[in-house]
Amino acid sequence: MALSIGIVGLPNVGKSTTFNALTKAQNAEAANYPFCTIEPNKAIVPVPDTRIDALVEIVKPQRVQYATVEFVDIAGLVKGASTGEGLGNQFLGNIRETSAIVHVVRCFEDENIIHVNAKPDPKEDIETIQTELLLADLQQLEKRIEKLRKQVRTDKKLQPQLDMAEALAKHFEAANPASSFPDRDSDAYRELEQEMKFITAKTVIYAVNVDEDGLGEDNPYVAIVREIAAKENAEVVKLCAKMEEEMVDMSDEERQEFLTDLGAEESGLDQVIHKGFRALGLIAYFTAGVKEVRAWTIHDGDTAPQAAGVIHTDFERGFIRAEVTAYDAYVQHKGEAGAKAAGVMRVEGKEYVVKDGDVMHFRFNV
């Protein structure tokens, strides 16, 4: 299961620098002028997970596979992007294909960095991006409504979807995102959203980009973003993109020492990855054998057959049972043999709901 997160924001707020650090490679050109990112850069990033490291110590596998996140660095949007300003709405299509959005907001002053406005203004910056995303959704929806109005003349079954689309258009026109639409749980909305992939329906994480001095106590810019995020029930991660990029070349030991000196348990970028994972309701279970230790991504609430299907559809189709050991028990008893001997390995059937961190082995027959 692929998790894709789009990195958006105004030009020159630190998106490409953040992307460079995320991918641990200088894949995006971080230049001091707007629109240095012309094509969306994509990279697969492993989800940091110390549980994998512990399993590797026990099993000593031939290879290791972490859960992964795909990050898409999308060119800076400007006011009027939905109507073709700047580099136009070609990039809005890239955002539609992502599962969540990391909105990078510049929250520090530096006369040497060119900004779209005279100086950073987090509230205005956020509103600019939100407005363009909302207008893009509205324009797309209006085209769908026009088509539905023609179709409903010969197919009355489409009337509920047309009614839903028109109600949603009024919601957009009142400057409200799809994420706050009252009827989001209805079948008509879900069908429409699945087709349209509304940008404003996506989970948003605000990444406030500060200078080194701003990593401690929140500056006034950060406070503004936190207030906005609280109203939207959105997550906020504070990071210094320039510093995160500098940590790329550090060894694990140097990096950990550096974070400790900052009073942090994990980097801002690791927080972005983890919060993106959790915000989308995703968890991981593990398979552990001498050939491979691997994390598999599933939705929280998935049953054992559904979890098996992530490995291969035959596993779900021919599911018989799952042998399950909780992660803590697996580590405590030093692996599968110890877990069996201690009686902590369980046999679960089709109704079992997989827990985050379960170490699993599936029996199936097709």
C-alpha positions as CSV (number, residue, x, y, z in Angstrom):
1,M,0.0,0.0,0.0
2,A,1.6,3.2,-1.1
3,L,1.4,6.4,1.0
4,S,1.9,9.5,-1.1
5,I,2.4,13.0,0.4
6,G,2.6,16.2,-1.6
7,I,4.8,19.0,-0.4
8,V,3.2,22.3,-1.3
9,G,3.7,26.0,-0.4
10,L,4.5,29.4,-2.0
11,P,7.7,29.7,-3.9
12,N,10.9,30.0,-1.9
13,V,9.5,28.8,1.5
14,G,11.9,25.8,1.7
15,K,10.0,23.0,0.0
16,S,12.8,21.8,-2.2
17,T,15.3,22.0,0.7
18,T,12.9,20.0,2.8
19,F,12.5,17.5,0.0
20,N,16.3,17.2,-0.4
21,A,16.6,16.4,3.3
22,L,13.7,13.9,3.2
23,T,15.2,11.9,0.4
24,K,18.8,12.2,1.9
25,A,20.0,13.2,-1.6
26,Q,20.2,16.4,-3.5
27,N,17.5,15.4,-6.0
28,A,15.7,18.8,-6.1
29,E,17.5,21.9,-7.1
30,A,17.2,24.3,-4.2
31,A,17.9,27.7,-5.8
32,N,17.2,31.1,-4.4
33,Y,14.5,32.1,-6.9
34,P,10.9,31.2,-7.5
35,F,9.9,28.2,-9.6
36,C,13.2,26.4,-9.4
37,T,11.2,23.2,-9.3
38,I,9.8,22.8,-12.8
39,E,8.7,19.1,-12.7
40,P,7.4,17.4,-9.6
41,N,10.2,15.4,-7.9
42,K,9.3,12.1,-6.4
43,A,11.1,9.9,-4.0
44,I,10.4,6.9,-1.9
45,V,11.4,7.4,1.7
46,P,11.6,4.7,4.4
47,V,9.5,5.2,7.5
48,P,12.0,5.3,10.4
49,D,11.0,2.4,12.8
50,T,13.2,1.3,15.6
51,R,11.1,-1.9,15.9
52,I,12.5,-3.1,12.6
53,D,16.0,-2.6,14.0
54,A,15.2,-4.8,17.0
55,L,13.7,-7.5,14.9
56,V,16.8,-7.5,12.7
57,E,19.0,-8.0,15.7
58,I,17.0,-11.1,16.7
59,V,16.4,-12.7,13.2
60,K,19.6,-11.7,11.4
61,P,17.8,-11.6,8.0
62,Q,19.4,-11.5,4.5
63,R,17.5,-8.2,3.7
64,V,15.3,-5.6,5.4
65,Q,12.3,-3.7,4.0
66,Y,10.8,-0.7,5.9
67,A,7.4,0.7,5.3
68,T,7.7,3.5,2.8
69,V,6.2,6.9,1.9
70,E,6.3,8.6,-1.5
71,F,7.0,12.3,-1.3
72,V,6.2,14.6,-4.2
73,D,7.9,18.0,-4.3
74,I,5.4,20.2,-6.2
75,A,6.4,23.6,-7.7
76,G,5.5,26.7,-5.7
77,L,1.9,27.9,-6.2
78,V,1.1,31.6,-6.4
79,K,-2.1,33.6,-6.3
80,G,-4.0,32.8,-9.5
81,A,-2.4,29.4,-10.0
82,S,-5.9,27.8,-10.5
83,T,-6.3,30.1,-13.5
84,G,-2.9,29.7,-14.9
85,E,-0.8,32.2,-13.0
86,G,2.9,31.4,-12.3
87,L,3.4,27.9,-13.7
88,G,-0.3,27.4,-13.9
89,N,-2.5,24.6,-12.6
90,Q,-0.5,21.7,-14.2
91,F,0.9,21.1,-10.6
92,L,-2.6,21.0,-9.1
93,G,-3.1,17.7,-10.9
94,N,0.0,16.3,-9.2
95,I,-1.5,17.2,-5.8
96,R,-4.7,15.3,-6.6
97,E,-2.8,12.1,-6.9
98,T,-1.4,12.3,-3.3
99,S,-2.9,10.9,-0.2
100,A,-2.0,13.9,2.1
101,I,-0.4,17.3,1.9
102,V,2.5,18.8,3.8
103,H,2.1,22.5,3.6
104,V,5.5,24.2,4.2
105,V,5.1,27.7,5.7
106,R,8.1,30.0,6.1
107,C,8.3,31.3,9.6
108,F,11.5,33.3,9.8
109,E,12.9,36.5,8.4
110,D,16.0,36.6,6.1
111,E,16.6,39.6,3.8
112,N,18.8,37.3,1.6
113,I,15.9,35.1,0.7
114,I,13.4,36.3,-1.9
115,H,9.8,35.9,-0.9
116,V,6.7,36.3,-3.0
117,N,5.6,39.1,-0.6
118,A,7.7,41.8,1.0
119,K,8.2,39.5,4.1
120,P,6.8,36.2,5.4
121,D,3.1,36.5,6.4
122,P,2.0,33.0,7.5
123,K,-1.7,33.8,7.6
124,E,-1.8,35.3,4.2
125,D,0.6,32.7,2.8
126,I,-1.7,29.9,4.0
127,E,-4.8,31.6,2.8
128,T,-3.3,32.1,-0.7
129,I,-2.6,28.3,-1.0
130,Q,-5.9,27.3,0.4
131,T,-7.8,29.6,-1.9
132,E,-6.0,28.3,-5.0
133,L,-6.7,24.7,-4.0
134,L,-10.3,25.5,-3.3
135,L,-10.8,27.2,-6.6
136,A,-9.2,24.3,-8.4
137,D,-11.7,21.9,-6.7
138,L,-14.6,24.2,-7.6
139,Q,-13.6,24.5,-11.3
140,Q,-13.3,20.8,-11.6
141,L,-16.6,20.3,-9.8
142,E,-18.4,22.8,-12.1
143,K,-17.4,20.8,-15.1
144,R,-18.7,17.6,-13.6
145,I,-22.0,19.4,-12.7
146,E,-22.4,20.5,-16.3
147,K,-21.9,17.0,-17.5
148,L,-24.3,15.5,-14.9
149,R,-27.1,18.0,-15.8
150,K,-27.0,16.6,-19.3
151,Q,-26.8,13.0,-18.2
152,V,-29.6,13.2,-15.7
153,R,-32.1,14.0,-18.5
154,T,-31.8,10.4,-19.7
155,D,-30.7,8.7,-16.5
156,K,-32.7,9.8,-13.4
157,K,-30.5,7.5,-11.2
158,L,-27.8,10.2,-11.4
159,Q,-30.1,12.8,-9.7
160,P,-28.7,12.1,-6.2
161,Q,-25.2,12.6,-7.4
162,L,-26.1,15.8,-9.1
163,D,-27.9,17.1,-6.0
164,M,-24.8,16.3,-4.0
165,A,-22.5,18.0,-6.4
166,E,-24.5,21.2,-6.5
167,A,-24.6,21.2,-2.7
168,L,-20.9,20.8,-2.5
169,A,-20.4,23.6,-5.1
170,K,-22.3,26.0,-2.8
171,H,-20.1,24.8,0.1
172,F,-17.0,25.6,-2.0
173,E,-18.4,29.0,-3.1
174,A,-18.7,29.9,0.6
175,A,-14.9,29.4,0.9
176,N,-15.2,26.0,2.7
177,P,-13.0,23.0,1.9
178,A,-14.3,19.6,1.1
179,S,-13.0,18.3,4.4
180,S,-15.7,20.3,6.3
181,F,-18.6,19.3,4.0
182,P,-21.5,18.0,6.3
183,D,-22.5,15.0,4.1
184,R,-19.0,13.5,3.6
185,D,-20.2,10.1,4.9
186,S,-23.0,9.7,2.3
187,D,-22.6,7.3,-0.5
188,A,-23.2,10.0,-3.1
189,Y,-20.3,12.1,-1.8
190,R,-17.9,9.2,-1.5
191,E,-18.6,8.2,-5.1
192,L,-18.1,11.8,-6.2
193,E,-14.9,12.2,-4.1
194,Q,-13.4,9.0,-5.4
195,E,-13.8,10.2,-9.0
196,M,-12.8,13.9,-8.4
197,K,-10.0,13.4,-5.8
198,F,-10.7,16.8,-4.2
199,I,-7.6,18.5,-3.0
200,T,-9.3,20.2,-0.1
201,A,-10.5,16.8,1.2
202,K,-6.9,15.7,1.9
203,T,-5.2,15.5,5.3
204,V,-3.0,18.5,5.8
205,I,0.2,18.7,8.0
206,Y,1.7,22.2,8.4
207,A,5.5,22.1,8.4
208,V,6.7,25.5,9.8
209,N,10.1,26.2,8.5
210,V,12.1,28.2,11.0
211,D,15.7,29.3,11.4
212,E,17.9,27.7,14.0
213,D,16.9,30.2,16.7
214,G,13.2,29.3,16.1
215,L,13.7,25.6,17.0
216,G,13.3,26.4,20.7
217,E,10.4,28.6,21.8
218,D,7.8,29.4,19.2
219,N,8.2,32.7,17.5
220,P,5.1,34.8,16.6
221,Y,5.0,33.4,13.1
222,V,4.8,29.8,14.4
223,A,2.1,30.8,16.9
224,I,0.0,32.0,14.0
225,V,0.3,28.7,12.2
226,R,-0.5,26.7,15.3
227,E,-3.7,28.8,15.8
228,I,-4.8,28.2,12.2
229,A,-4.0,24.5,12.5
230,A,-5.9,24.1,15.8
231,K,-9.1,25.5,14.1
232,E,-8.6,23.0,11.2
233,N,-7.7,20.1,13.5
234,A,-4.4,19.8,11.6
235,E,-1.0,18.6,12.7
236,V,2.0,21.0,13.0
237,V,5.7,20.0,12.7
238,K,8.4,22.6,13.4
239,L,11.6,22.1,11.5
240,C,14.6,24.0,10.2
241,A,14.9,22.8,6.6
242,K,18.4,24.1,6.2
243,M,19.5,22.3,9.3
244,E,17.7,19.1,8.3
245,E,19.6,19.2,5.0
246,E,22.9,19.6,6.8
247,M,22.2,16.5,8.9
248,V,21.9,14.4,5.7
249,D,25.6,13.7,5.6
250,M,26.0,12.9,9.3
251,S,26.4,9.4,10.6
252,D,23.6,8.0,12.7
253,E,25.6,8.6,15.9
254,E,26.4,12.2,14.9
255,R,22.8,12.8,14.0
256,Q,21.5,11.5,17.2
257,E,24.0,13.5,19.2
258,F,23.1,16.6,17.3
259,L,19.3,16.0,18.0
260,T,20.1,15.4,21.7
261,D,21.9,18.7,21.9
262,L,18.8,20.3,20.4
263,G,16.6,18.5,23.0
264,A,14.8,16.6,20.3
265,E,14.0,12.8,20.2
266,E,13.6,12.8,16.4
267,S,14.1,15.2,13.6
268,G,11.4,17.4,12.2
269,L,11.4,15.4,9.0
270,D,11.0,12.1,10.9
271,Q,8.0,13.7,12.6
272,V,6.6,14.7,9.2
273,I,6.8,11.0,8.0
274,H,5.3,9.6,11.2
275,K,2.5,12.1,11.4
276,G,1.7,11.6,7.8
277,F,1.5,7.9,8.4
278,R,-0.7,8.2,11.4
279,A,-2.9,11.0,10.0
280,L,-4.0,8.7,7.2
281,G,-5.0,5.9,9.7
282,L,-2.1,3.6,8.6
283,I,-0.3,1.1,10.8
284,A,2.4,-1.5,10.1
285,Y,2.7,-5.2,10.9
286,F,5.8,-7.3,10.4
287,T,6.9,-10.5,8.9
288,A,10.2,-11.8,10.2
289,G,12.3,-14.7,8.7
290,V,15.8,-15.4,7.8
291,K,15.3,-14.2,4.2
292,E,13.6,-10.9,5.1
293,V,12.3,-8.7,7.9
294,R,9.7,-6.5,6.5
295,A,7.1,-3.9,7.5
296,W,3.7,-4.1,5.7
297,T,1.4,-1.0,5.6
298,I,-2.3,-1.5,6.2
299,H,-5.2,0.6,7.4
300,D,-5.9,0.6,11.1
301,G,-8.9,-1.7,11.5
302,D,-8.0,-4.2,8.8
303,T,-8.6,-7.8,9.5
304,A,-6.0,-10.6,9.2
305,P,-7.2,-11.7,5.6
306,Q,-7.0,-8.0,4.5
307,A,-3.5,-7.7,5.9
308,A,-2.5,-10.9,4.2
309,G,-3.8,-9.6,0.9
310,V,-1.2,-6.8,1.0
311,I,1.5,-9.4,0.6
312,H,-0.4,-11.2,-2.2
313,T,-4.1,-11.4,-3.3
314,D,-3.8,-15.2,-3.1
315,F,-3.0,-14.9,0.6
316,E,-6.3,-13.2,1.2
317,R,-8.3,-15.3,-1.1
318,G,-7.1,-18.6,0.4
319,F,-6.7,-17.4,4.0
320,I,-6.8,-20.1,6.6
321,R,-5.3,-18.6,9.7
322,A,-2.7,-16.2,11.0
323,E,0.0,-17.0,13.6
324,V,0.4,-13.8,15.6
325,T,2.8,-12.5,18.2
326,A,2.6,-9.1,19.7
327,Y,5.8,-7.1,19.0
328,D,6.8,-6.7,22.6
329,A,6.3,-10.4,23.3
330,Y,8.3,-11.3,20.2
331,V,11.3,-9.2,21.3
332,Q,11.0,-10.2,25.0
333,H,11.2,-13.9,24.0
334,K,13.9,-13.4,21.4
335,G,12.0,-14.5,18.4
336,E,9.5,-17.0,17.1
337,A,10.9,-20.1,18.9
338,G,10.9,-18.3,22.2
339,A,7.4,-16.9,21.7
340,K,6.1,-20.4,20.9
341,A,7.8,-21.9,23.9
342,A,6.4,-19.2,26.2
343,G,2.9,-19.7,24.8
344,V,2.5,-16.1,23.6
345,M,2.1,-16.9,19.9
346,R,-1.6,-17.0,19.0
347,V,-3.6,-18.5,16.2
348,E,-6.1,-16.0,14.9
349,G,-8.9,-16.4,12.3
350,K,-10.7,-14.3,9.7
351,E,-12.2,-11.9,12.2
352,Y,-9.0,-10.9,13.9
353,V,-8.2,-7.1,13.7
354,V,-4.5,-6.6,13.2
355,K,-2.7,-4.5,15.8
356,D,0.2,-2.1,15.0
357,G,3.4,-4.0,15.4
358,D,2.0,-7.6,15.2
359,V,4.5,-10.1,14.0
360,M,2.6,-12.4,11.7
361,H,2.8,-15.5,9.6
362,F,-0.1,-16.6,7.3
363,R,-1.4,-20.0,6.4
364,F,-3.4,-20.1,3.1
365,N,-4.5,-22.5,0.5
366,V,-5.6,-21.7,-3.1
